[in-house]
Structures are given as structure tokens and as C-alpha cells.
Amino acid sequence: MGVFAAVVRRRCVQAATRMRISFPSPAPTLGDDIEEAVRSVAQELGCSREEMLRVIVREWLEQNAYLPVLDLNDEGEAGGNP
């Protein structure tokens, strides 16, 4: 597994741990090509489609400064001073 895949997999696990919230809304339709890509990557990394979408959206929001970047260590704890 490459470095990117390992980071995304770790983020999937962290996102799943942090976001145990279930929304009763229907899944968004993204188009066949995007659905296939998301499902393929999610399967490769061992996460669900929903977890993969959360990671993708969070990454985009962080990279575009809409969300603060969460710097989590391997134990899932935020870094920084208390």
C-alpha cells in the first residue's frame, strides 16, 4: 500500500470513529463515473462508500480553508498544547 493510500485509509478509520452519526437522508447521486471511482477506492482502502465520501469532502474543505485542518496522531488524538 502506498503512502497516499495509507493516509487515506487512516483518515477513513478516523472519520468513521469521529462521525458515528447516521443521517436518514438518501445517498447523493454523483454520476456513474464518479460512483465507480469512489466505490473502487473505498474497496481498495477497506472503507465504505460513505466513509470515503466523508474523507474526500473533508480533505477538500480543509485544503480550501473552509474547515480547520485536524492534525491527529496515530492514536486519534489532536496534537498541540493543552
Backbone as JSON Lines, residues from 0, in Angstrom:
{"i":0,"aa":"M","n":[0.86,-1.17,0.0],"ca":[0.0,0.0,0.0],"c":[0.9,1.23,0.0]}
{"i":1,"aa":"G","n":[0.61,2.17,-0.88],"ca":[1.39,3.39,-0.97],"c":[1.12,4.32,0.2]}
{"i":2,"aa":"V","n":[1.93,5.36,0.28],"ca":[1.81,6.32,1.37],"c":[0.44,7.02,1.31]}
{"i":3,"aa":"F","n":[0.02,7.45,0.12],"ca":[-1.27,8.12,-0.01],"c":[-2.41,7.21,0.43]}
{"i":4,"aa":"A","n":[-2.37,5.96,-0.02],"ca":[-3.41,5.0,0.34],"c":[-3.44,4.78,1.85]}
{"i":5,"aa":"A","n":[-2.27,4.7,2.48],"ca":[-2.21,4.51,3.93],"c":[-2.8,5.71,4.67]}
{"i":6,"aa":"V","n":[-2.5,6.9,4.18],"ca":[-3.03,8.11,4.81],"c":[-4.55,8.17,4.65]}
{"i":7,"aa":"V","n":[-5.04,7.87,3.45],"ca":[-6.48,7.9,3.22],"c":[-7.17,6.83,4.05]}
{"i":8,"aa":"R","n":[-6.57,5.64,4.13],"ca":[-7.16,4.57,4.94],"c":[-7.24,4.99,6.4]}
{"i":9,"aa":"R","n":[-6.15,5.59,6.91],"ca":[-6.14,6.05,8.3],"c":[-7.2,7.12,8.5]}
{"i":10,"aa":"R","n":[-7.35,8.03,7.54],"ca":[-8.37,9.06,7.64],"c":[-9.77,8.46,7.62]}
{"i":11,"aa":"C","n":[-9.97,7.39,6.82],"ca":[-11.27,6.71,6.79],"c":[-11.61,6.17,8.18]}
{"i":12,"aa":"V","n":[-10.64,5.54,8.79],"ca":[-10.87,4.97,10.12],"c":[-11.13,6.08,11.13]}
{"i":13,"aa":"Q","n":[-10.34,7.14,11.07],"ca":[-10.53,8.26,11.99],"c":[-11.88,8.93,11.78]}
{"i":14,"aa":"A","n":[-12.26,9.12,10.51],"ca":[-13.55,9.75,10.22],"c":[-14.69,8.88,10.71]}
{"i":15,"aa":"A","n":[-14.57,7.59,10.51],"ca":[-15.61,6.67,10.96],"c":[-15.73,6.71,12.48]}
{"i":16,"aa":"T","n":[-14.6,6.81,13.16],"ca":[-14.6,6.86,14.61],"c":[-15.23,8.15,15.11]}
{"i":17,"aa":"R","n":[-14.86,9.28,14.48],"ca":[-15.38,10.58,14.91],"c":[-16.83,10.79,14.52]}
{"i":18,"aa":"M","n":[-17.23,10.23,13.41],"ca":[-18.54,10.53,12.85],"c":[-19.45,9.31,12.89]}
{"i":19,"aa":"R","n":[-19.83,8.89,14.06],"ca":[-20.74,7.76,14.22],"c":[-22.19,8.19,14.09]}
{"i":20,"aa":"I","n":[-22.4,9.31,13.41],"ca":[-23.74,9.85,13.24],"c":[-24.32,9.28,11.95]}
{"i":21,"aa":"S","n":[-25.55,8.83,12.03],"ca":[-26.23,8.29,10.86],"c":[-27.33,9.25,10.43]}
{"i":22,"aa":"F","n":[-27.3,9.66,9.18],"ca":[-28.3,10.55,8.66],"c":[-29.3,9.74,7.83]}
{"i":23,"aa":"P","n":[-30.59,9.91,8.09],"ca":[-31.59,9.12,7.37],"c":[-31.89,9.64,5.97]}
{"i":24,"aa":"S","n":[-31.08,10.54,5.46],"ca":[-31.32,11.07,4.12],"c":[-30.79,10.11,3.06]}
{"i":25,"aa":"P","n":[-31.36,10.17,1.85],"ca":[-30.88,9.3,0.78],"c":[-29.46,9.69,0.35]}
{"i":26,"aa":"A","n":[-28.73,8.72,-0.16],"ca":[-27.36,8.96,-0.62],"c":[-27.39,9.85,-1.86]}
{"i":27,"aa":"P","n":[-26.46,10.79,-1.96],"ca":[-26.43,11.64,-3.15],"c":[-26.04,10.83,-4.38]}
{"i":28,"aa":"T","n":[-26.6,11.2,-5.52],"ca":[-26.24,10.57,-6.78],"c":[-25.15,11.41,-7.43]}
{"i":29,"aa":"L","n":[-24.02,10.78,-7.72],"ca":[-22.86,11.52,-8.22],"c":[-22.57,11.28,-9.69]}
{"i":30,"aa":"G","n":[-23.28,10.39,-10.32],"ca":[-22.97,10.04,-11.7],"c":[-22.22,8.72,-11.71]}
{"i":31,"aa":"D","n":[-22.43,7.95,-12.75],"ca":[-21.86,6.61,-12.82],"c":[-20.34,6.59,-12.72]}
{"i":32,"aa":"D","n":[-19.66,7.51,-13.42],"ca":[-18.2,7.5,-13.42],"c":[-17.64,7.81,-12.04]}
{"i":33,"aa":"I","n":[-18.23,8.79,-11.35],"ca":[-17.75,9.16,-10.01],"c":[-18.09,8.07,-9.02]}
{"i":34,"aa":"E","n":[-19.3,7.53,-9.09],"ca":[-19.69,6.43,-8.19],"c":[-18.71,5.26,-8.31]}
{"i":35,"aa":"E","n":[-18.38,4.89,-9.54],"ca":[-17.46,3.77,-9.75],"c":[-16.09,4.06,-9.15]}
{"i":36,"aa":"A","n":[-15.59,5.28,-9.35],"ca":[-14.27,5.66,-8.8],"c":[-14.29,5.64,-7.27]}
{"i":37,"aa":"V","n":[-15.33,6.21,-6.67],"ca":[-15.43,6.27,-5.21],"c":[-15.52,4.85,-4.64]}
{"i":38,"aa":"R","n":[-16.37,4.03,-5.22],"ca":[-16.51,2.65,-4.74],"c":[-15.22,1.85,-4.9]}
{"i":39,"aa":"S","n":[-14.53,2.07,-6.01],"ca":[-13.28,1.36,-6.26],"c":[-12.22,1.73,-5.21]}
{"i":40,"aa":"V","n":[-12.05,3.03,-4.96],"ca":[-11.06,3.47,-3.98],"c":[-11.47,3.01,-2.58]}
{"i":41,"aa":"A","n":[-12.74,3.13,-2.25],"ca":[-13.22,2.7,-0.93],"c":[-12.95,1.21,-0.72]}
{"i":42,"aa":"Q","n":[-13.22,0.41,-1.72],"ca":[-12.97,-1.03,-1.62],"c":[-11.48,-1.3,-1.46]}
{"i":43,"aa":"E","n":[-10.67,-0.61,-2.24],"ca":[-9.22,-0.79,-2.16],"c":[-8.68,-0.44,-0.78]}
{"i":44,"aa":"L","n":[-9.26,0.58,-0.15],"ca":[-8.78,1.05,1.16],"c":[-9.53,0.42,2.33]}
{"i":45,"aa":"G","n":[-10.53,-0.38,2.03],"ca":[-11.24,-1.08,3.09],"c":[-12.21,-0.23,3.87]}
{"i":46,"aa":"C","n":[-12.8,0.8,3.23],"ca":[-13.82,1.6,3.9],"c":[-15.09,1.59,3.08]}
{"i":47,"aa":"S","n":[-16.14,2.08,3.68],"ca":[-17.42,2.14,2.98],"c":[-17.44,3.34,2.04]}
{"i":48,"aa":"R","n":[-18.41,3.33,1.16],"ca":[-18.6,4.45,0.23],"c":[-18.82,5.74,1.02]}
{"i":49,"aa":"E","n":[-19.65,5.67,2.05],"ca":[-19.96,6.85,2.85],"c":[-18.73,7.39,3.57]}
{"i":50,"aa":"E","n":[-17.92,6.49,4.14],"ca":[-16.68,6.93,4.8],"c":[-15.74,7.59,3.8]}
{"i":51,"aa":"M","n":[-15.64,7.0,2.61],"ca":[-14.76,7.56,1.58],"c":[-15.23,8.95,1.17]}
{"i":52,"aa":"L","n":[-16.56,9.12,1.01],"ca":[-17.09,10.44,0.66],"c":[-16.81,11.46,1.75]}
{"i":53,"aa":"R","n":[-16.94,11.05,3.02],"ca":[-16.63,11.97,4.13],"c":[-15.18,12.42,4.06]}
{"i":54,"aa":"V","n":[-14.27,11.47,3.8],"ca":[-12.84,11.8,3.71],"c":[-12.59,12.76,2.55]}
{"i":55,"aa":"I","n":[-13.17,12.47,1.4],"ca":[-12.97,13.32,0.22],"c":[-13.48,14.73,0.47]}
{"i":56,"aa":"V","n":[-14.69,14.84,1.02],"ca":[-15.26,16.16,1.27],"c":[-14.45,16.9,2.33]}
{"i":57,"aa":"R","n":[-14.09,16.21,3.43],"ca":[-13.29,16.84,4.49],"c":[-11.96,17.34,3.94]}
{"i":58,"aa":"E","n":[-11.27,16.48,3.16],"ca":[-9.98,16.88,2.58],"c":[-10.13,18.14,1.73]}
{"i":59,"aa":"W","n":[-11.18,18.17,0.89],"ca":[-11.39,19.32,0.03],"c":[-11.66,20.57,0.86]}
{"i":60,"aa":"L","n":[-12.53,20.44,1.87],"ca":[-12.86,21.58,2.71],"c":[-11.64,22.08,3.47]}
{"i":61,"aa":"E","n":[-10.8,21.18,3.97],"ca":[-9.58,21.59,4.67],"c":[-8.59,22.26,3.71]}
{"i":62,"aa":"Q","n":[-8.39,21.68,2.55],"ca":[-7.43,22.22,1.6],"c":[-7.86,23.58,1.05]}
{"i":63,"aa":"N","n":[-9.15,23.85,1.06],"ca":[-9.64,25.13,0.56],"c":[-10.03,26.08,1.69]}
{"i":64,"aa":"A","n":[-9.55,25.78,2.89],"ca":[-9.68,26.66,4.07],"c":[-11.12,26.88,4.53]}
{"i":65,"aa":"Y","n":[-12.01,25.93,4.24],"ca":[-13.37,26.02,4.76],"c":[-13.5,25.34,6.12]}
{"i":66,"aa":"L","n":[-12.56,24.47,6.43],"ca":[-12.5,23.8,7.73],"c":[-11.07,23.87,8.24]}
{"i":67,"aa":"P","n":[-10.9,23.95,9.56],"ca":[-9.53,23.89,10.09],"c":[-8.98,22.49,9.89]}
{"i":68,"aa":"V","n":[-7.68,22.4,9.68],"ca":[-7.03,21.11,9.48],"c":[-6.9,20.42,10.81]}
{"i":69,"aa":"L","n":[-7.42,19.18,10.9],"ca":[-7.28,18.39,12.11],"c":[-6.0,17.59,12.02]}
{"i":70,"aa":"D","n":[-5.07,17.85,12.91],"ca":[-3.8,17.12,12.93],"c":[-3.9,16.05,13.99]}
{"i":71,"aa":"L","n":[-4.21,14.83,13.58],"ca":[-4.36,13.73,14.52],"c":[-3.16,12.81,14.46]}
{"i":72,"aa":"N","n":[-2.69,12.4,15.63],"ca":[-1.6,11.44,15.65],"c":[-2.17,10.04,15.45]}
{"i":73,"aa":"D","n":[-1.33,9.02,15.5],"ca":[-1.77,7.65,15.23],"c":[-2.81,7.15,16.21]}
{"i":74,"aa":"E","n":[-2.88,7.71,17.41],"ca":[-3.87,7.27,18.4],"c":[-5.17,8.02,18.25]}
{"i":75,"aa":"G","n":[-5.28,8.93,17.25],"ca":[-6.52,9.65,17.04],"c":[-6.69,10.86,17.94]}
{"i":76,"aa":"E","n":[-5.6,11.28,18.59],"ca":[-5.67,12.44,19.47],"c":[-5.15,13.66,18.74]}
{"i":77,"aa":"A","n":[-5.77,14.8,19.0],"ca":[-5.32,16.04,18.37],"c":[-4.0,16.48,18.97]}
{"i":78,"aa":"G","n":[-3.12,16.97,18.13],"ca":[-1.83,17.47,18.6],"c":[-1.97,18.88,19.14]}
{"i":79,"aa":"G","n":[-0.92,19.37,19.75],"ca":[-0.94,20.74,20.27],"c":[-0.77,20.76,21.76]}
{"i":80,"aa":"N","n":[-0.76,21.97,22.29],"ca":[-0.59,22.16,23.73],"c":[-1.93,22.16,24.43]}
{"i":81,"aa":"P","n":[-2.01,21.59,25.64],"ca":[-3.28,21.6,26.39],"c":[-3.68,22.97,26.83]}
